[in-house]
Amino acid sequence: MRDVAVVSYAASAVAKDTNRNEVEIIVPVLREAIEGAGIPRKEIGFVCSGSLDYLFGGPFAFVAGVDAVGAWPPIRESHVEMDAAWALYEAWIAIQTGEVDSALVYGFSKGSLGDVSEVMTLQTDPYYTVPLWPTMPDMAALQARAYLEESGRDERDLAEVAARAQRNGKSNPHAVRAGDASADDLLKQPVTYDPLRDSDMFPVSDGATAVVIAADDVARRWCKRPAWIRGIEHRIEAHGLGVRDLASSESTRSSGAAAGVGSGSVDVAELHAQFSHEELILRDALGLGDDVDVNPSGGALAANVIMAAGLSRIGEVASRISAGSANRGVAHATSGPCLQQNLVCVLEGE
Amino acid sequence: MGEQRAAVVGVGQTQHRSARKDVSIAGLLREAAVEALEDAGMTWKDIDAVVIGKAPDMFEGVAMPELYLADALGAVGKPMMRVHTAGSVGGSTTIVASKLITSGVHRRVLTVAYEKQSESNATWGLSVAMPFQAPLVAGAGGFFAPLIRAYIARSGAPSHIGHLVSVKDRRAALRNPKAHLHIPDIDLKMVEESFMLWEPIRYLDTCPSSDGAMAMVIGDEKVGDASAAPAWIHGMAMRSEPTMFARRDQVNPQAGKDCAADLYQQAGITHPRKDLDMAEVYVPFSWYEPMWLENLGFCADGDGWKLTEAGATAPDGDIPWNPSGGVLSSNPIGASGMIRFGEAAQQVRRRAGDYQVEMKTGRAMGHAYGGGSQFFSMWIVGDKKPA
């Protein structure tokens, strides 16, 4: 295996980007990531993106991305209709083949264009589940209830996750939701999807994320302190909510074990928890202790650009390693209802 | 190519029809996947990872369908990915799956591409009116017809060339029991008398709208060595260029030329017409055969139509193109590229049945394109290990 590192990360997120289309949102983020890496654009060997047509409102959302990249002369390029963390995985594979030494990876969406909760219902079984039209928070609430009952935790534990996310969000320039509300304050708010409150659910966000990765000496040449990918693994679980244990995340556990999460101490973790209870389930699955700084960016409860938020978790961990404030970290991305599919990436400084 | 060699060791394909009402979406994929596993002599348990591909989610109304399909494809507990690169997706999905092997990460990968177009109207799905964009709302044929007219003007090709391709590919499909369209009495007159859709594309010059899936099992060198009929991967390439800008040649796109050049370099091909035994090339509208003959370097620019007219691309010609009947005979869009890649592999494996062509060099090419002729994916497979 070749050593591959994250050498640059850029992101943007706002609650509603009324005046810009997807290309206009992507362009400055790509520019920032490429300039941050220092690698001349033409030397980047591969480009891979993640986006979702149903959030774009038309077919071929990724074509907008190709326009933003400026694919001329023609480029080596691919796209996954998945969170861009999986685009990073594809790019990592491309580098492992030895054909390219670096890659630009990005994801984007405008969640504000429609009702995200209802759009994501279209991810479910089209014959047996979609006709019931369970929304994203409907399904998350089922999982939250299952988790609270099995773990013995309660709504205060959820509120504490939410309050910390908002507090951490204050230091994140791209946080859509940030503030000083305490768990007590949040518990006074009404329950919207029992046992979840609005503060337990991600804020709808518009934006983009871009990451540059590079191999071996290329990474060392362009980055003072590359964040090396020591393990990257992903697994999927059964689709039906009734056939898996919603109170735990087996695919996160097995991905984390395969990626080597437990083979060293973890300074920082960025978990793609779109609902408060998911953070607790993910911490359990990855065996992260209380000493781990979890979601210092505020995580997906502070800003959740769907299709980019998982990649942002990798970027947030990498940027802390590159800045020297952490040495070893874990990033996580999820896809599908109730944490159906999960990716775990272990990053480390030199 | 990566350091590790890889080979196709199993191929499976559904019966293609305009509406497969007898199966669910998952059932359609399983039909192809089970056949590929049986061909490979494997079970679901032998597979390390699953990669699926399809064209826009709106064709079936299922967003990110890998989630719903995880159980049906035996992917639970395993890595699963979904690729989407427009019409080239069947090819690029195969390439992503193959790189999981050539990177050394996995040993056996199942890849499946599909479209169940009867769930919706593909022309509508391709041509949604978007805010602040010039409305096209013309479907693929409306987009490509002006490019075909430009090709005819450039090359001076006679007007019947497209129809010759239609007759050739539809006759070939009569030997392929899984092809969607079987028109026993097809001839030039029938094509010429079919109604005009988009000048110069007549009804019988277009691909059908199909339900179908294609699957392959790809393995590493040891898996290939153990196979009775491996198709070794000799080269894989992808290229993309933007949809529109002033200097773009949409008739003979640079991305297609660059992709082919990269591919041939990997496989050591200098004269594709001589060095390859056959090719399965994405020809959704008949005129794209002469256009791609030139773009892929099988002849000089302007000469593509002459090869078609001389019968060089017929099943008994010196460089058969699409002996399976091609996209003109079966077009489940998301699968069409993988069908091209898989049919090339079947020829190399001598498993093409009644449409097997004569093999001399033992090498064949699969090709797919998509978007506004801007996304390309290609591979070359051979019956011997690459050097």
Interface residues (C-beta under 8 A of the other chain):
Chain A: M1 N21 V47 L52 D53 Y54 G57 G58 P59 F60 F62 V63 V66 D67 G70 A71 W72 P73 P74 I75 R76 E77 S78 H79 V80 E81 M82 W86 Y89 E90 I93 A94 Q96 T97 G98 E99 V119 M120 L122 Q123 T124 D125 P126 Y127 E233 H234 R235 I236 E237 A238 H239 G240 E250 S251 S254 S335 G336 P337 Q340 Q341
Chain B: M1 G2 E3 S24 I25 A55 P56 D57 M58 E60 G61 V62 A63 M64 E66 L67 Y68 L69 A70 D71 A75 V76 G77 K78 P79 M80 M81 R82 V83 H84 T85 A86 S92 V96 K99 L100 T102 S103 G104 V105 G125 L126 V128 M130 F132 M238 R239 S240 E241 P242 T243 F245 R248 P253 Q254 A255 D258 C259 G371 Q374 F375
